[in-house]
């Protein structure tokens, strides 16, 4: 039986990955679902159980190191091992740096604690168990972790931090049989941007990105899990994302224009 830990599993991409894993593995998987919202987690867990998988709910705020360690301890205490850790928990943000008041900059730090440090703390705690199982680590980053996105200075910083951390860790674990897959979703049809911080550090309530071509949550989850199955180094999901990564090397000015074009007019730099 495969033991898989998923953070940020209460909704969006994390919840959908849990449902797809449950449908795929049925009695061959035990899913450990972590997020802050216990009732939402339990609803996802029930869906996974209905599909035939075991599911353990562990309410967790990944912005707290002790809770990340407790999540891993609870998993090992219940199942005795960990085969895969999917670091999916994240918070979005949209704000031009000049619009953020000095007294509001604290949410930049909070964003880093959730998006980057939460992944670091969970991975560090799980690492001995993953090495014992020759397991898998998945980090759900963003295209904003490959190309800096205007209006998302804080968010891009957290995702670039994830990119660098997991790239280095992949090299460290090369001889240990543990794969590290970093996924780079583009715009996905979730509520993450609506709930993310605005300049004042409160829920934005809207998205600053053009979302006409947003990828479905189901498609995004499927691509991440296929990348994990194949132990791929990276999963870049869209043609525009692959093109942007290439153009960043040979025509960085064009990439900046593409990034600005992705913003709604009302949130573009003044």
C-alpha positions as CSV (number, residue, x, y, z in Angstrom):
1,X,0.0,0.0,0.0
2,X,1.3,3.4,-1.0
3,X,1.2,6.2,1.7
4,X,0.8,9.6,0.2
5,X,0.8,12.9,2.1
6,X,-0.9,15.9,0.4
7,X,-0.8,19.4,1.9
8,X,-3.4,22.0,0.8
9,X,-5.8,19.1,0.3
10,X,-9.0,20.8,1.4
11,X,-9.9,22.2,-2.0
12,X,-8.6,23.1,-5.5
13,X,-5.7,21.2,-7.0
14,X,-4.8,19.4,-3.7
15,X,-8.3,18.0,-3.2
16,X,-8.5,16.9,-6.9
17,X,-5.2,15.1,-6.7
18,X,-6.5,13.3,-3.7
19,X,-9.7,12.2,-5.5
20,X,-7.8,11.1,-8.6
21,X,-5.3,9.2,-6.5
22,X,-8.1,7.5,-4.6
23,X,-9.9,6.5,-7.9
24,X,-6.6,5.2,-9.3
25,X,-5.3,3.2,-6.4
26,X,-8.5,2.4,-4.6
27,X,-7.5,-0.1,-1.8
28,X,-3.9,0.3,-2.8
29,X,-3.4,3.7,-1.3
30,X,-3.7,5.6,2.0
31,X,-4.0,9.3,1.6
32,X,-3.0,11.7,4.4
33,X,-4.8,15.0,3.8
34,X,-3.5,18.2,5.4
35,X,-4.9,21.8,5.4
36,X,-6.2,24.2,8.0
37,X,-9.9,23.6,7.3
38,X,-10.8,20.4,9.1
39,X,-14.4,20.1,7.9
40,X,-13.4,20.7,4.2
41,X,-10.7,18.1,4.6
42,X,-13.1,15.6,6.0
43,X,-15.4,16.1,3.0
44,X,-12.6,15.3,0.7
45,X,-11.6,12.4,2.8
46,X,-15.1,10.9,2.5
47,X,-14.9,11.3,-1.3
48,X,-11.6,9.4,-1.3
49,X,-13.0,6.7,1.0
50,X,-16.0,6.3,-1.2
51,X,-13.6,5.5,-4.1
52,X,-12.0,2.8,-2.0
53,X,-8.9,4.4,-0.6
54,X,-8.0,5.0,3.0
55,X,-7.9,8.6,4.1
56,X,-6.5,10.2,7.3
57,X,-7.3,13.8,8.0
58,X,-4.6,15.9,9.8
59,X,-5.6,19.5,10.2
60,X,-2.3,21.4,9.6
61,X,-1.2,25.0,9.2
62,X,2.1,24.6,7.2
63,X,3.1,28.1,8.3
64,X,4.0,26.6,11.6
65,X,7.0,24.3,11.7
66,X,5.8,22.3,14.7
67,X,2.5,21.5,12.8
68,X,4.5,20.3,9.8
69,X,6.5,17.9,12.0
70,X,3.3,16.8,13.7
71,X,1.8,16.0,10.3
72,X,4.6,13.7,9.4
73,X,4.6,12.1,12.9
74,X,0.9,11.4,12.6
75,X,1.4,9.8,9.2
76,X,4.2,7.5,10.4
77,X,2.4,6.8,13.6
78,X,-0.7,5.6,11.7
79,X,0.9,3.9,8.7
80,X,4.6,3.3,9.6
81,X,6.0,4.8,6.4
82,X,5.7,7.6,3.8
83,X,6.0,6.9,0.1
84,X,5.2,10.3,-1.4
85,X,4.9,13.8,-0.1
86,X,3.0,16.3,-2.3
87,X,3.8,19.9,-1.2
88,X,0.8,21.7,-2.6
89,X,-0.3,24.1,0.1
90,X,-0.1,27.7,-1.0
91,X,-1.5,31.2,-0.8
92,X,-1.6,33.7,-3.7
93,X,-1.1,37.5,-3.7
94,X,-1.5,40.3,-6.2
95,X,-0.1,43.8,-5.5
96,X,2.2,46.2,-7.1
97,X,5.1,46.8,-4.6
98,X,4.6,50.5,-4.7
99,X,1.0,50.1,-3.5
100,X,2.0,48.1,-0.4
101,X,2.4,50.3,2.7
102,X,5.4,49.8,4.9
103,X,3.2,48.7,7.8
104,X,1.5,46.1,5.6
105,X,4.7,44.4,4.3
106,X,4.3,41.7,7.0
107,X,2.2,39.6,4.7
108,X,5.1,39.2,2.4
109,X,6.8,37.2,5.2
110,X,3.6,35.2,5.9
111,X,3.4,34.3,2.2
112,X,6.9,32.9,2.3
113,X,6.1,30.9,5.5
114,X,3.2,29.2,3.8
115,X,4.5,28.7,0.2
116,X,8.2,28.1,0.8
117,X,8.9,27.3,4.4
118,X,5.8,25.0,4.7
119,X,7.3,22.9,2.0
120,X,10.7,23.0,3.5
121,X,9.5,22.0,7.0
122,X,7.3,19.2,5.7
123,X,10.0,17.9,3.4
124,X,12.7,18.0,6.1
125,X,10.5,16.1,8.6
126,X,9.6,13.5,6.0
127,X,13.0,13.0,4.4
128,X,14.3,10.0,6.5
129,X,11.1,8.2,5.8
130,X,11.1,9.0,2.1
131,X,14.7,7.8,1.8
132,X,13.8,4.6,3.5
133,X,11.0,4.1,1.0
134,X,13.0,5.4,-2.0
135,X,10.0,7.6,-2.4
136,X,8.8,10.7,-4.2
137,X,8.6,14.4,-3.5
138,X,6.4,16.7,-5.5
139,X,6.5,20.5,-5.2
140,X,3.7,22.4,-6.7
141,X,5.3,25.7,-7.7
142,X,3.9,28.0,-10.5
143,X,5.0,29.6,-13.7
144,X,5.6,32.6,-11.4
145,X,8.4,30.5,-10.1
146,X,10.1,30.4,-13.5
147,X,9.3,33.9,-14.8
148,X,8.7,36.9,-12.5
149,X,5.1,38.1,-12.9
150,X,4.4,41.8,-12.4
151,X,1.9,42.5,-9.7
152,X,3.1,39.3,-8.0
153,X,6.4,40.2,-6.5
154,X,5.7,38.4,-3.2
155,X,4.2,35.4,-4.9
156,X,6.9,35.0,-7.5
157,X,9.5,35.3,-4.7
158,X,8.0,32.4,-2.8
159,X,7.8,30.2,-5.9
160,X,11.3,31.1,-7.1
161,X,12.4,30.0,-3.6
162,X,10.6,26.7,-4.0
163,X,12.2,26.2,-7.4
164,X,15.7,26.8,-6.1
165,X,15.2,24.7,-3.0
166,X,13.8,21.6,-4.7
167,X,16.3,21.9,-7.6
168,X,19.2,21.7,-5.1
169,X,17.5,19.0,-3.1
170,X,17.0,16.9,-6.3
171,X,20.8,16.9,-6.8
172,X,21.3,16.0,-3.1
173,X,19.0,13.0,-3.4
174,X,20.2,11.7,-6.7
175,X,21.9,8.7,-5.2
176,X,19.2,8.0,-2.6
177,X,16.5,6.8,-5.0
178,X,14.1,9.7,-4.0
179,X,12.7,11.6,-7.0
180,X,11.9,15.3,-6.8
181,X,9.2,16.6,-9.2
182,X,8.5,20.3,-9.4
183,X,5.3,21.3,-11.1
184,X,4.7,24.7,-12.7
185,X,1.0,25.3,-13.3
186,X,-0.1,28.4,-15.1
187,X,-3.5,29.9,-14.6
188,X,-5.8,27.2,-13.2
189,X,-9.5,27.6,-12.6
190,X,-9.3,27.7,-8.7
191,X,-10.2,30.3,-6.1
192,X,-6.6,30.8,-5.0
193,X,-6.1,34.2,-6.5
194,X,-9.5,35.4,-5.2
195,X,-8.5,34.4,-1.6
196,X,-4.9,35.6,-1.9
197,X,-3.6,38.8,-0.4
198,X,-4.0,42.3,-1.9
199,X,-1.8,45.3,-1.2
200,X,-3.3,45.7,2.3
201,X,-2.8,42.1,3.2
202,X,-6.5,41.0,3.0
203,X,-8.3,38.7,0.6
204,X,-8.3,40.2,-2.8
205,X,-11.7,39.0,-3.8
206,X,-10.8,39.0,-7.5
207,X,-8.1,37.9,-9.8
208,X,-5.7,40.3,-11.5
209,X,-5.0,37.8,-14.3
210,X,-6.9,37.3,-17.5
211,X,-8.4,33.8,-17.0
212,X,-10.3,33.1,-20.3
213,X,-8.0,30.2,-21.0
214,X,-7.6,28.9,-17.5
215,X,-6.7,25.2,-17.2
216,X,-9.3,23.0,-15.4
217,X,-8.4,21.8,-11.9
218,X,-8.9,18.2,-13.1
219,X,-6.4,18.6,-16.0
220,X,-3.8,20.3,-13.8
221,X,-4.0,17.5,-11.1
222,X,-3.8,14.8,-13.8
223,X,-0.6,16.3,-15.3
224,X,1.0,16.7,-11.9
225,X,0.3,13.1,-11.0
226,X,1.5,11.8,-14.3
227,X,4.7,13.6,-13.8
228,X,5.0,12.1,-10.3
229,X,4.3,8.6,-11.7
230,X,7.1,9.1,-14.3
231,X,9.4,10.6,-11.6
232,X,9.9,13.6,-13.9
233,X,12.2,16.5,-12.9
234,X,9.7,19.2,-14.0
235,X,6.2,19.5,-15.2
236,X,5.6,22.6,-17.3
237,X,1.9,22.3,-18.4
238,X,1.3,24.8,-21.1
239,X,2.9,25.7,-24.4
240,X,3.1,29.3,-23.3
241,X,4.9,28.3,-20.2
242,X,7.5,26.2,-22.1
243,X,7.9,29.1,-24.6
244,X,8.3,31.6,-21.8
245,X,11.0,29.6,-20.1
246,X,13.0,29.4,-23.4
247,X,12.5,33.0,-24.3
248,X,13.7,34.1,-20.9
249,X,17.1,33.0,-21.9
250,X,17.2,34.4,-25.4
251,X,14.7,37.3,-25.3
252,X,14.0,38.3,-21.7
253,X,12.4,41.7,-22.7
254,X,9.8,39.8,-24.7
255,X,9.0,37.6,-21.7
256,X,8.3,40.7,-19.6
257,X,5.9,42.0,-22.3
258,X,4.1,38.6,-22.3
259,X,3.9,38.8,-18.5
260,X,2.4,42.3,-18.6
261,X,-0.1,41.2,-21.2
262,X,-1.4,38.6,-18.9
263,X,-2.6,41.2,-16.4
264,X,-6.0,42.8,-16.5
265,X,-5.8,46.5,-17.5
266,X,-6.9,47.8,-14.1
267,X,-4.0,46.1,-12.3
268,X,-1.2,47.0,-14.6
269,X,1.6,49.2,-13.3
270,X,0.7,52.9,-13.2
